[in-house]
Amino acid sequence: MNGQQMNRWRRLFVVAVGAVTLAGAMAQPSWAAPSESRTNAAEIQACDFIPPNHDPGVIRIVYQVGVQHNVNDKVMLAGFEAGWVESHMNNLPCGDKDSLGVFQQRPSQGWGTPEQILNVHYASTQFFTRAIDCDRRNPGYTAGQVAQCVQRSGFPDRYDENEAKARTLIAEARVGVGSVAGRAYLYGDAQHVTAVNTGGTLTNLSWSPGSGVVSADWGGGQLVGKSFGYVHDGLQHVFARSSDDTLRHFYQGGSNPPGVDDWNTVGLVASNPTGFAYGNQQHVFFRNQDNRLEHRFYDTVSGQVSGGVWGDTTFVGNPHAFVHRDQQHIFARTESGALVHWYWWPGIEPSVDNWGVTSGVASDPTGFSYLGNQHHVFYRNTDGNLEHRFFDDGSGTINGGVWLGGAFEGNPHAMTHGDQQHIFARKANGDLAHWYWWPGIDPGIDDWGAIGVVAGDPMGLSVAGQHHVFYRTTNGTLDHRFVNDVDGFRGGDNWGGSIAPD
């Protein structure tokens, strides 16, 4: 990449110039072999024009990929500084020499094929995985220095010089992009935990630097089981199951009271719901009354709720869903203890496999996407230990094993924090079990000092510079613990509430 690209651009005539949407950027799986690999720079000519403004679709995708990788604020800023300097946050089909895309990555330098680089999700993943590594090795770098570490520009100062513009773009992107889904999630600068309370309604507990802990009762009638939430299109979206087996979808933004609807699910819901934000859509999955996987999604463009049943495979317990690249993955367990894995991406019908696990699954699975090239699942096995499986995109292989640390009860919760993997569970004596792993170490386990106090399945949350865990205590209140990345300080408090038992 060359800083002169701001003055001397090239046009790739074989690719049509057009507005980038999430659907267009995710038209095929990012690992799919292109029909033709065009890496000849002779086919690329200088761009006549660089749009003066950013493409809103591009900034949403870049931000979403950063969120999926749990990047810290500095690495996110590096991505937006780089994207603005290189392309004004547009998916350019042209550039200096053979540079292409939002980050002006070069096929000849090993960044991928032209088709891959012009997939904004793929390009963002390539940037952020390198930026995470650079930031870890150079903790004193500014965001611009991290960007330069990845981009290797001839004009390295330009990235930090555009910090203000990058922050403005991040703020815009944050409004339109969903957070990582779970019982705990981020909304603006506030940490939120939703739970069914002992009165059967939905409690939304939150903390922010400006307000401290706030407890709000969102109502919803009589609810059962566990809720979960995420942020999409500027709103909080929380899903729960009512006592009449209907989905309750709560949505709220700003100072407005929450609204509620049912997404055409009256009498269908037989499990806790799960789901995620996906581009311009909001998705939810649940076990229906026939013990099959039921799916609903709301499209913000059409304003319509759609969905259906994903196949005939039956299962028990509660499913767990997450996004990996442009793929949707849902895991559950059968009555005989086999793993069930449904998957879908643009261009295919929903499919199912078991990752070779035909027995031994004794809890609801949990899992995550890891650094854009692996997806992972964890569960309690029949010996009460933590079992792990993961699919590696590069090799196409499934690997895994048992993470030592002793038996536990209930359902584990897994999350990523930067390049770290964290899994939380509770032991029979009420101790917290916290497994952790990152590149270069073997899986370890500790308890974060939570001894004899954990009465419900814990839930984790990653935020910039900290990772958190929440759980119901023996008196029904919500306990909270966290660890600072910089100094390893471990803190915590109690958020109150009156949470119904699992």
C-alpha angles and dihedrals in degrees: 000000000000131000090224087073087092088068103027117046133168133219123224102211095190092066120064117235111234145139112289119234128177091248091052094047090051099044092129137017108281092237095050114123110249118238089239131008110222109187098144108122089204088074091059123078133185118286111246092205140022114202109247091217133055126255108245091211091056096051091049092054094045091049093046092052089050090051091049089054092047091232118182122244093266095053091046089051090049090055093052094044090052094045093050095047094045101043112351083255095298128131094241117195089207144047149139112327102332098336117140143174137017094320096034093238119180124229090205090059095055101263093126140270119315089253091053095046090051088057100090092205092054093044092049091049090052091051098045097045089055093042092052090053093046093049092049091052094042109034092168095060121114119233089260092052090051089051090050091048088060101034101038092207125183087230104049097168093065094079098060089039088065097049094117093052091046092052091051090053092048090053090052093047093048091061093058102038130079126240125232106287124240146104084289121044143153125255112181106312093334128101112219133196120184124196142158108256129217089264090060098248130109119272118198109197117188143172130197132167091251101044108026116210116351125183119201127181108217095185115208100167120261111348131184135195125008130328128212135193149188139180122251135161091001096305138100111242118196125179129197140159121250125218089253090059095254127132116250112205113190120191127184140165137178115340094330121118115253121268123212137203137159106230092227095296104124109161095351105100119097101161144033109290124242133184150123147228113268119186107298092347139087115214135195132179132190142161109265129213090274090054092248129127111269121194134198130174136178119215113209092204098053095029089223133130113221137167147114144186121314103221134302101286111125125211144171133231124017128325125229122213135190141158122248113187103310092335130104117216128186125182132193140146134250126231089258092053100258121142117246119204122184119187139181139171134167111297100027138077119245109280136187139213137153104231087237093295105128098160143005103065107132102166141039107284124242131192152142148211112266123209093323096284106071138040121204140199130192132187143161110264126213090270089058093249131126112265122195135197130172138179117221112210095203097054098026090227134132116224138168148111143184121317106218121229109104137274125313139182136236126010124328125225121217130194141159126237111190104308092338128103119214128185124185129194140149129250126221091256093055097259120140115244114207120181119188138182139170134166112299100026138079117242111282134191136211138153104232087230093291100136122172095342106093112103101161139039108286125234127206135212131193119209131166108292096357143062121208142196130199130190142163113260128217090267093052098254126124115257121199133198132174143178126216115227097213102053104009091241112166117209140160149165141188120261096196121217130133106258122191116239118263 
